[in-house]
């Protein structure tokens, strides 16, 4: 099997490393030539498209604004699978070209949290606590710590047209929607003010209703230290908690008993990505599989609605 990685950044390099770990022959197709390409094969703009024709998988790891055009190029060239880094696009309107493409089923979106062993526990145990449920999602960190040695204000995260927490932390929205179904937004508040000097939003709070009646609340921000990343699902038959920083899943039973499952192996990001790529290449849908295109579009639409509602009703409360 052959793989092509479109993009010359750190995420693209990680995908190349993971593909090598899986034993796949791979090549990099950078947006621009890079002198630090190590000893891997570097494709040119002329040879890159041709390589896609015989590729089992093309990974699109370019800047967010390029995702759709690069995914379309891979589809048109004949790639069997096209795996797009998160988020799928800057907004739902940009993603329409993929939504209506005749080979749309070949497109999935990378969602590495689904590759965590802990996520398998969450999927299993969430069904055991009854419903309707209340779901709380939190992802908080300090953006300047993300890329040591690089000014965060020069990164895509700081650009309002490509970054902001809704796009950067879309992993959390993805898995919450995977648990609760297609969302109906009830309330949102995006905040651009804060300690970071940037135009993109620094925090976002959302509340929505899942298609089975679950109530979901999410808070995402770039302005918190230390990092906090967690999920809590509460229902009539228990409370389920996922601490992503400790790789720990806890189920609190109605009788007071507590069940814990620890997954320290989830700290290995390459291993997590390898599980997701393996699930994709196996072709059998599983909780570890990348996000299907339809679900990725649901996530984008939720983000679009959150921006629109926050702009129109900045003082509205749930």
Helices and strands as residue ranges (DSSP letters): E 2-6, H 10-21, E 25-29, H 45-53, E 57-60, G 64-66, H 67-77, E 81-84, H 92-99, G 104-106, E 107-109, G 112-115, H 117-126, G 127-129, E 134-142, G 143-145, G 152-154, G 156-158, H 165-168, H 170-180, E 184-191, E 203-209, E 215-221, E 223-235, E 238-243, E 248-252, E 258-262, G 264-267, H 269-282, E 291-292, H 293-312
